């Protein structure tokens, strides 16, 4: 009887609970919130984990499983090549439909060896204050590191010798990686594949220091953080027998789920032979000068830090960077590095021949510590705050010049006088403490409010000594307080941002309060999108140029036999009011895609700081001193092109400007100069998995106060070969067919003096050979296994796989 | 007499056994041959918003041609072409007619539909009528999206969002999957029932269709099948969706299936769906009760 009752009960249970169930859900990338296509989804019956049904997610990330039963327990296993495998128990429901909602997949460790991509099409997105370049993998694969990727953006130039970065010809650039301030050496630790997008902000908002001309923010792919990986880059650049350069960088990176550590180091060793020629005419006197300068030097940088993301709302970064450079570190007066011959004529008759031997050397070392914390109140990153602290301290900064003068009889060139060796020396100590905090509050999806404040305490003292004269020291203290408020409004087809930065600065020089100033620095930018292919941007901002320590340092320094230079303790900041109008157009003609960005700009400059050379009526010596000269303006147009012609990538940036400087006392006559520069980069696929790269950089004359400078063109042709072991070899010919390298001609045409100076490097061969290798240790499968086991444990059920 | 009784008994046994012999309802299409399926559906929709009831009559006509390209391991690559996608909407306040088979005028939607009708899409379908996957969905979508180049800039944004909604993979799949989702996975006998299901997506609204078929009779190599479909809307997983639906209903079908090809020769359906649509706008919600009375007819075009 008992058995019968149990059988009847079991039958009843069976009859009541058995029903078909459809399981659905949407698989989404946890980082980007985009649908994940082609994920392999398995419906597994528990407890034996036998496969009931499998399917592949579609282009919307949608999954539908039809064979579930409401009476049974299942788990879902989702696998995808670039995501962590996910296993979870399906919540039981009695209804026919069991909608799992959005299933977030976390990007997995990338194994570089598995990535084979050839795409080179760069996607350009225009926002009100910035241009975003989504970098194609083909472009990244032909780059050696993050800095090399940056070279390939249309509006950015990275110098191949000293790696200086300019944007639209301006050099005060702030570099950020994921919104955190970094230096360019940090970019060298980034593997090109880690770089996802690059943002170029040519009209920086209030959160940035008002001195910054442009901001480059590199957005990395968080998935590339995982695993142990490393990178080695080596570059050799022989130019001639006495000129060469070698550069190397290594980096090591270990990332786990929530934390990653990194350490990177790079160094450079160089020796350049620079020839110079100068001709100066001042009244009845003229001076012809020719010289050679040997620059031997090295620099080194070490970055170490950690990135800690405990959850999706918090982000902590700590970075410690050591940077150092030395010029002519082993130089001595027995082997001076500069030899300068002066031939003086009066009324065309040789009056004096002299020679100056100099030995200059310098050393600069510093340690920078940066702590960054960011907190988001919501997942959309619209409400949050960030804090950044940065401390810099010099370790050993000094520079010295030993020099000796030798006179010759102009008639028979017999030595008539030889001075003792004289010395100029400076020891600099600098401490900089910067703090910055920003808060973003969205009112709704339309309006957003940003406020922030910054403190920057900058202290440096320069201990000067000179054999020539008593020279005062410099003790400089600057407390800079900044704050900003900004309101932005999003429209259906554009956005407007209006705000202002306020800066107050307290400067004390040599214990005397020199200058306090208060600057409102308003800005406005707006964009209007006509459609996906056409948009316009208009921006206005007021920027400040503060005098540098070198410009303020009163040390009287000998430039040559007849010229001294010194800083100017009375310098004031200069201001620039910049207005830019940009039209962005995307044109597609068959296989040709063009991103065009013609731009009109106008910049009014107030109290520009420029170096003035004038003759001292008492000593008859020429003095080179920076001054707040009168006002000026710059106006012109630019055209930036990023094009994709079939498989060929071609970037070009042309900029024309008309520059005007008002007259300044009797030193500068009102001057108009037309300036232009053209930068182009080309990359084209070749047979045998080779890529051809070429670059051309031509500059017109630039105006700096009294002087006009013309640089020679720079160009190269190169081939890149990508090997299967994750290494690449670049061979580049710099300025082929040219006998001079980096030739610069500067002309000064003032009321009382005309001077023409030419410097160049002799070229015999300039072939840069760059070898790059990266590796990754740690199988992603093992990681997946670990993650899977962890998930099983967390979900509290066992799967007998 | 004894012989007569035995004869009748065995004859009845024979008939009975014949009737009980399982039949294999499977797609057995000739490779390279073009088949056309025409479907006409009429829907009378009543929607209530702010206390006012609006009526809407929607007549949809579709002609889809298909051709088997290859057959491997019980899975066919079938090339589909949506020859005609025509819709006529009539209401007291609004009338609109589109027909993809006609040359497109200036209306962006007409252009997109017309372009859709010019393209072919290949899908993998099992011989039991199950949709497996698309072969060239990306290419099909890209080819249709090219039509946006011919749309004036002022209308392009709107046209793009319309095209994106129409060309969602699940939406295109919903135009193909129901064509064959009436076949059983195994052999069936008279009065046997089998179930199929699929998700129908249109205008960002997804409905789950659960079909229960029953083999009623076989006559002259044609199977007569009845079906009852339970329909239920699927809550959207898109947090930014402006419309969410809670609809439920049922439809009854009567179909005839050609045993030789496995294709449905005729199918008539009648049903009702009702529930509520919820519109979200700037944090406010508006609930709109809705009733849909539907009739449809699907035929093989010879």
Interface residues (C-beta under 8 A of the other chain):
Chain A: X20 X22 X24 X25 X26 X56 X58 X59 X60 X62 X64 X66 X96 X97 X99 X101 X102 X530 X531 X532 X533 X534 X588
Chain B: X133 X137 X138 X149 X153 X156 X157 X160 X168 X169 X170 X173 X195 X197 X199 X208 X210 X230 X232 X234 X235 X237 X238
